[in-house]
Amino acid sequence: MHRLSSFARSLSVGGSSTNVSRPATPEIDHASGNSHTWKGTEISSSVNGDGGQEIPENKTIFQSFEWYLPGTTEHHHYTLLTSLLPQLSTLGISHIWLPPGTKATNPEDVGYATYDLWDLGEFDAKGTGHKNTKWGSKSDLERFCTEAKRHDVQVLWDAVLNHKAGADGNENARAVKVDPKDRTKTLTKPYEIESWTKFTFPARGKTYSDMKWDAKHFTGVDYDSRANDHGIFKFVGDRHVHGRRRDWASDVSKELGNYDYLMFADIDHSHPAVRADLFNWGQWITSHLNLGGMRLDAIKHYSLSFLADFLAHLDATSNNKKFFFVGEYWDSDSVVLEKILRKFHGRLNLFDVQLVYNFSDFSKGRREDLRTVFDGSLVQRDPVHAVTFVANHDTQETQSLAAPVEEWFIPLAYVLILLRADSGTPCVFWGDIFGNHGPRPRLPACGGKLSRLAVARKLFAYGQQRDYLDTEDCIGWTRLGHKSKSNGAGLAVIMTNSWDRRSKRMFVGQRHAGERWKDILGWEDREVVIDAGGFGTFPVGHRSVGVWTDEKAPGFDMVSRFTFPRMGRAVPPIRMLPL
C-alpha cells in the first residue's frame, strides 16, 4: 500500500475538506526509501529540507519526440531541438532523452528498427541517396550535443541493443520453430531455414568498426524466406560455438516461457564478438557525443547480466563521469522491477509502468480514491530509482502498449510526478508539451500550460512536504520551500476528481503571513491571502488542479507567462519559436 493510502486508513478526522494541522516533524529522508509514520493530516519530509546549505535543482527528464512526429519538416529535428535548448533549460530540464538516432531500416523509421549502431546519419546505407536518420544528420546531432553541454543539459541516448533489422543479405541457418506462446517449447526438429542475418554495412565499410554480422551472432529470427514462413525460429548448432550452447538468454522475462525474442534478428549477447562490438560502441558514442547517460530500450528481452557488464564497462571508461541510466522493462509488477533494481546495486533506474496504468484508470473513472493513486507503483517501493511519466511514444493511442490518460486528468498526473518530494525522477513527454500527431492527434496538455508546472518544479518544489488527505476525491499538499530556492517561496497544491468545486485549508509557513498567493496555471482568478498562522484556504474547480505560490516570489511572473507553441499538427518554422 502506498503512503497516501496508508495515511487514508489511519485518519481520525472525517471527510471534511477543512484539515486539522499539527506542527511539522521531520520523519524521513526520502533517499533512504523508508516508510512514513503518519500523524493526523500532514507529514513532513526532510527531503530538500530548509537547512543552511544550498541544495541542487530538481532533476527533470524531457522525452524529445513522439511516435508520429514527422521527419520531413523545414528543419531536421536535431536542429529544432537545438533551437529549443534555451527554453528547455529555463524550463528546468536537466536531461534530454533523444530518439534512437542510429541508422534504421529506412529514413522515416523512428529508430527502433535498428540497422547500424555505428551510423549516426553519416552514410548512404542502402544506396537510396539518404544519409540522414529521421532526426537529422550526424553533424546536426553533434551540434545539438555541443549546445546542450553549453546549457548544462545532459543528453540521454536511446540505446536499442536487443535486435538488428534491415539485413544486407540472407543465408542458410539451422533452426527450430518454437511455440510463440511458450518459446521454451519447440514445434519442429532442427531444419535449415533462410534467414536475413547478414549485416555487412557496405556504405560504412570498416569505419569505426570492422565487425560483420551473420547468423552466429543472433539467437533467432521471425521469418524463413526459403519457405516464406512467418513465426519464431530459434537458431541451433550441431556443435558448441565458442564453448557456448546456443539458446535464448536465461536471465530475461519469463513471460511467454522466455521473452528473449521480441522482433527482427535477435542479438546473442553471449557471443564474444557481439559483446566486444557493443562495448566498443557504447564507449565510443558516450565519449564522442559527451552523453550524460542512456535510456535502454527493451531490457526485458535481453540478458540482464550482459546489461550489467555493459553499464560497468561504460562506468569504467567514463573518466569518472557519473552516467544516468534508465531502463525500459515493461512490467506492471513493481515487485519484479524492484528485484531488478537490487541486482544493479543503484546503477540503474526503471520507468514506473504501473503508475501510468493507475493514471489511465483514474482518468477513465475506473478508480476514484485519489489517496490510492500510487498504489502498486514502483515509486512507492523505490522513489530514488523510479522514473515517473504520464505518457511516452509507446503509450500513445494506437501503439502496442497504449495506456492513454484522458486529457482532463493529465494536469493532475503531472502535478503528482513533478511537485511532490517522493515521486521519483519525472519525465515530461514531447507530445504533452507540444501536441501529438498521428491518427488521433492531441493538442498540448494542460491547455498548453504544462511548461508552467515544469518551471514550478525547478523554482518552488522544495522543502518539507505536508499532505492533506482527509477526503478521497480531493487531496492536497504543501512544500514549505528552501531558502536557497526562490527565497523559500514553496507552493501549495490542491486537486480533485469531483464534479464539484472544493477547497482546503493548508499550512504554508508563518513566514508567508500576509502574502497573496496565486494559481500559476491561471485557472483560478482569485487570490489567497495567507493568515497570521501561515494558513491559506485554497480553492479548486471541478476535476481540476491548482498550484499556488506567492505572487511576488522570484520567477512567478516568468512561470505564469511561460508557454510553447503548438506543434501537434504542423511544426512551425524555427523563426516562429519563442526565444
N, C-alpha and C positions, 0 to 999 in steps of 0.2 A: 504494500500500500504506500502511495506517495505521501510525503509530509503534508500536503494540503488535505488529503482525505483523512489522514491520521488525526489532524487537527480537528476536522469537522466532527469526528466521532467523540472528541473529548470536550466539545463545547458545553459550557454550563449555562450559556445565555440562549435565548430563543431566536426566532427568525427575524428579529428587528434589524433594520438597516442602520440603526444607531448603535455604535460599538462601544463597549466598555474598554477603557485603556488603562494600562499599568506601566510603571517605569520600565524602561528598556534595560535588559540584562544580556550582555553578550553570552551566547551559549554554544557557538560552533565556529570553527574555522572550516569554511566550505571546501577548502583544498584537501581536507582530510576525508571528506565524503561521509562523515559521521551523521547520525540521526539527530534531529532536533528534539528537545523536550518542550512540549507545548504548554504555554501558560496563558489562560484567558483567550483574548482575541488578537494577540500580537506576538511577534517573535523578533528577536534581534539577531543579527549575524555580524560576526567580526570581519567578514569578507569586505575588503575596501573600507575598513573601519576608519573613523576620523582621528587617526593618530597624527603625530607630528611630522612624519616624513611624507614626501611626495610619493604618490603611487602611479604606476603605469596606466596608460589609457586602456580602456576595454578593447578587446580584440573583436573584430567583425570580419567575416569572410564574405566576399561577393562572387557569386557564380555569374560569369560574364557572358553567358549565352543561353539560348533556349533551343529546343529541338528544331523548330521551324524557322529559325532566323535565316533570312535569305543571304546567300553568299555573294550574289551578283548585285552589289549596290554601287553607288557613285565612288565610294572608297571602301577598301578592304576593312574587315572587322578589326584587325590589329590597329589600323590607322585610326579608326573610330575610338577604340579603347584608349589609345594614346592621347587623343584629344580630350577624353573624359577624365583622365587621371587627376587633374587639379580638383575637379568637383568630387570625385570619389574619395580623394584624400580628405577633403573638407568634411565629407560625409562620415568620416571615421572608419573607412575601410582600411584594415590592416593587411589583409591578404586577398589577392585576386586569383580566383580559380579560373584558369584559362581552359578553353575547349581542347580536346586532343588534337594537337597541331602537327602530328606526324602524317606522312603520306598515306592516304586511304585508297580504297578501290577506285574512286572517281573524284573529280574536283568538287562535286556538290555534296559529298558524304560528310556527315557531321564529324567523323573521325574515328568512330568506334569499330569500323571495318578496316582495321589497320593492315597496311601492306608493308611499309618500311619505316621502322622506328628512326632510322638514321637520316631520313629525308624530311626536312622541316619546311619544304616548299622551295627546293633548290634545283631539282632535276625533273626533266620531262619523262616521268617513269614509264608511261605507256605509249609514248610516241604520238600523243594527241595534240601536242603544242602547248600543253598546260603544265607549268612548273609549280604554280601555287597550290596550296591546300585551299579548302573552302574559306579559310580565315585570312589568307594573305600569303605573302612571300616570306622567306627566311629573313630577309633584310627588314621587312616590316616588323617581324617578331622581335628581332634583335633591338630595333629602335624602341619598341614598346618596353622591353625589359630594362633598357638603359634609363628610360624616363621613369619607370616605376621605382627604380632604386633612388632616383633623384627626389621622388616624392615620398620616400620612406615607406613604400608599399611592397610587401613580399609577394612574389609570384609563385603560385602553385600549379604545377604541370599535371595534366590529366594523363596518367600513365596507363596504357592499355597493354598489359603483359600476358593476357590469357590466351590469345589466339592471333593468327595471321590470316589475311584474306587477299583475294586477287592474285593468286599464284601465276607465275610466268610460264609454267608448263605442268604437264601431268606425268605420271609414272606408274609402274606396276608396284603393288604392295600387298602383302598378305594381311588379312584382317578377318575378324568375326563380326557378324551383325549382332547387336545387343538389343535387349528389350528397352524401348525408350522410357518406360515407366519404372524399370528397375535395371540400371546399367550394369549391375553385377551379374545379370543373367544373360548368357549367350543364346542366340537363336539358331546359330549355324556352326558348323565346323569351320576351321580356317580355310579360306579360299582366296584367290587372287582378285583384287579389285584394281581399278584405275583411279588414282587419287590425284587431285590438284594440290600438290605439295612441293613443287619445285619453285623456289624463290631464288632467282639468280641476279636480280636487280641490274639489268643491262645498262640502264641510263647512268646509274651511280657508279657501277663498276666496283672497284675496291676502295673508293674514297671513304674514309672514316672506319670502315670495317670490311674485311675480305671474306666474311663468312657467307657461304651459300647454303640455303636450307633445302632439305629434302625430307622424305617420309620418316627417316630415322630420328628426326628432331621433333616429331609430333606423336601424340598418343592416339589420335583419331580424327575422322572427318565425318561429314554428313551427306556425302554424295559419291556414288560409284559411277563414273562416266562411262565405263565399259558396258554396264547393264542399264544405264540411265535409271539408277535406283537411288531413291532418297531414303535415308534412315540414319542410324548412328553406327558407325563402323569403328571398332577398336583394333588398332594395329597389333599384330602378334609377330613373333620371330621364332625361327626354328632353333635359334641358339641365343645365348645371352649376348647383349650388346654392352660393351664396356663393363662386363660383370653385373649388369642390371637385368632384372626381369621386366619385360615391357608390360605395363599395366597402367590403369588410372592411378593418379596420386591417391594415397590413402588418407592424408590429412586435409580433406575437403569436406564440404557439407554432405551429410548422409541422406539428404533429400533425394528422392528417386534412386535410392540404393547407394549411389555415388554420383555426386554432381560435378565431377571434374569436367565433363564435356558440356559446353554451353553452345558454341557455334563455330562455324568455319573450320580451319585447321587448328586443332587444339595443341598448344605447345607442351612439350615434355620438359618440365623444369628440372628433371633429374639428370638430363643429358649434360655431360661436362662442357661440351662446346656451346650449348644453349646458355648455360649458367655464365660462362665466361663472356659471351657476347652481351648478354643483358646487364651484367655487372659493369662492363666497359661502357655500355650505352648510358647507364644511369650516372656513372661518374662524369662522362663527357657532357651530358645535357645539363646537369646541375651546375657544372663549372662554367660551361660556355654561355649559358643564359643567366647565370647568377641567381638560380632559383632559391626560393625560400622553403620549398618542400614539394610534396606531391599529393594529389588525390589519386588513389589507387583503385582502378576500376575492377569490379567483378572478382574480388578476392575470395569470395565464396567458392570459386570454381578452380582455384589452383592452390598448389601446396603452400600451406602456411609456414612450413619450415623453410621453403625457398624464400618466401617473403621476408621472414626474419633475417635470413642471411643477406638478402638484397639490401634491406634497410641498414643492417650492421655495416655492410661494405660502404654505403653512402656516408654513414657517420664517420667511418674510419678514414675516408678520403676527403672530408669536407673542410679541412684546415680549421677544425674546432667550431664550425658553423653549426648552430642548432636548427635542424630542419623541423618543419611541421609536416607530419604525415597523417592523412585521414583516409581510411579505407571504406569502400562501399561493400559491405557484407549485408545483403538484403535479407534480413530475417527479423520478424516482428517479436521473436522471443528474446527479450533483453537479457535473460539469464545466459543464453548462448553467447550473446555479444560480450557480456561481462567476462565470461570464461576466456574468450579470445583475447580480450584486453589484458588479462592477467598473464597470458603466455608471452606478451610482448613487453612486459615489465615497464609500462609507461611510455614506450616509444611509438605507440600507435593510438590514433583516435578513430572513432567509428561514428557514422551517421546514425541518428536516433530514428529508426524506422517506425517503431510503434507510436511514437509521438505524432508523426504525420497521420497515421491511421486514426488516432484519437481526435486530432483536429478535424479530419474529414467527418468522423462520426458526429461530433458536436455540431458541425456546420449543417448537417443533414437532419438534425433533430433526433438521432438515434441514441444520444446521451444528453443529459441535461444538467447534472450537478457539476458546476464549474470547479468545485473543490477537488474533484477527482480527475482533472484534466491530464495530470502527469502519471496517472496510474499505469503501471506496466512499462513505463518508458525507460530507456537507457539512462537518461539524465537523472532519473530517480535513484538509480543504483550507483552511477559514477558520473557526477556532474563535471569532473575535471577532464574526462576523456570523451565526453559526448559532444558531437557536433549536431546542433539542433537546426531544423529547417522547416519551412512551411510547404515548399514546392521545389521541384527541380525538373530537369529535362525528361526524366523517366516517369514522373508522376503526373505530367500534363495529360489532359484528356486525350484519349485515343492511343496513349502509349501503353506498353505492356505492363507497367507497374502503376497504372493510373490510380491515384488516390486524391482526386481533386477536392480542394477545400472551397466551399461555397463563398462567394465574394463578400457576403456580409460578415463572415467570421474571420476573414484574413487579417483585418486590423487587430482583432483580439489575439489571434495566434502570434502575430509578430510582436505585439507588446509582451506576450508571455515569454518569448525567447530573447527579446532584446533588452528588457528593462528590469528583469529580476536578477538577484545575486546568485541564484542557484540553477541557472538554466543553460549551463554548458557554454560552448562557443557557437554563437549563432551564424547562420549562413543565409544571406539575402539573395533572392533569385532575380536574375535579369528580367524575366517576364513580369514580375510583380512591381519592379521599378518602372519599366518602360512599356509594358504590354506584350502580349503574345501574338504571334502569327498562327498559321495552321488552320485546320478545318473548323476549329471552334475558337476563333480569336478572342482575346480579352483585352480590355483597356487596363491601364496601370491600376494596381491595387490601391486601396485606401483612398480612392478619389484622387490619386496622383500624389498623395502625401506620405507615402511610406518613407521617403527620404528624410522626412522630419523625425520619424521615430529613430532612424539610424543615427542622426545627429544628436538626438536626445540621449541616446546611449553613450555617445562619445563625451558629451558635456556634463550630464546630470545624473546618470545611473551609477551612483557610488554611495558608499557608506552603509550604515546599519539598515536592515530591512525589517519592516513591521507588516505583518499580514492581517487583514480584516476579512474573516471568512465565516460570518455568522449566518449567511443565507446561501442556499445552493445556486440561486440564479443571479447573484450579484456579489462579486468579490472585489477586494481592493488591497493595495499595499502602498507603503511609502518607502522611499530611500532617503535617509537623513543627510546624505551628502558628505563630501570630504573637502576640507578647506583648500586643498591643492587643486580642486576642480571646480571652476566657475564659482569661486568664493563659497563653496559649500552649499550651493543652491538646493540640491536634492530635487525630488519630484514626488508626485502623488499620482497613483493610477487607480481608476475605477472602471469596471466593465460589467456588463450584464447581457444575458441572452433572453431576458424577459421582453415581452412586448410593452411593458410599462416603463415609465421613467423612474429612475432610482437615484438615491444619494447616500453617502456615507460620511460620517464624522471621523476624521483620521488625524493623527498626530504627525506633524512635520518638523517639530522642533521649536522651542520657545524663542530661539534667536530670530525666527521669522515673524514674530508677532508684529502685526500692523501691515505686513506686506500684502500686496494684491497679486493673487495668482491667476493665471490664465491657462486655458487649454491650448497646448501648442498645435493641436490639429485644427483648431478654429471651429470645431463642431458645437461648442458651447460659447455663446457670445457674452455671458455674464462673467463677472469677476468673483473670486472667493477671497474674502479678507481673513487673514489668519488672526485668531484671537490671542489674548494675553497668555493663555496656557499653551500656545503652539498648535492649536487645533483649527481645522477648517472643515466645512461641510461641502463635499464635492458632488456635483450632480452628473448624471449621465443619461443620454437619450436611450430609447428602446433599442435593444440588440446592437449595442454600440460600446465604445470605449472612450475614456478621456484620460489625457496625460497632462498634468498640471505642474507648473512651476512659477516662480516669481517673475512677473513681467519685466522686472529690471535686472534679472540675472544676466551675467555676461554671456552673450551669444543668443539670448532669447529672440531678438529681432531677426537674426540670421536664420534661426531654426524656423520661425513662423513664416518665413518667406521662401524657404528652400524648396524648389521644385525642379523636376527634369521634364523634358519634352516627351510627348507620347511617341513611341516607336513601334507600336504593336501592329501597324498596317503598312507603314512606309517609313523607312529610316530617313530622317531629314539630312540635308547637306550639313557638313561639319560647320559651315559658317553660321548655321542656324542654332547651333548648340549653345547653351549658356556658358559664359566664360567668367 
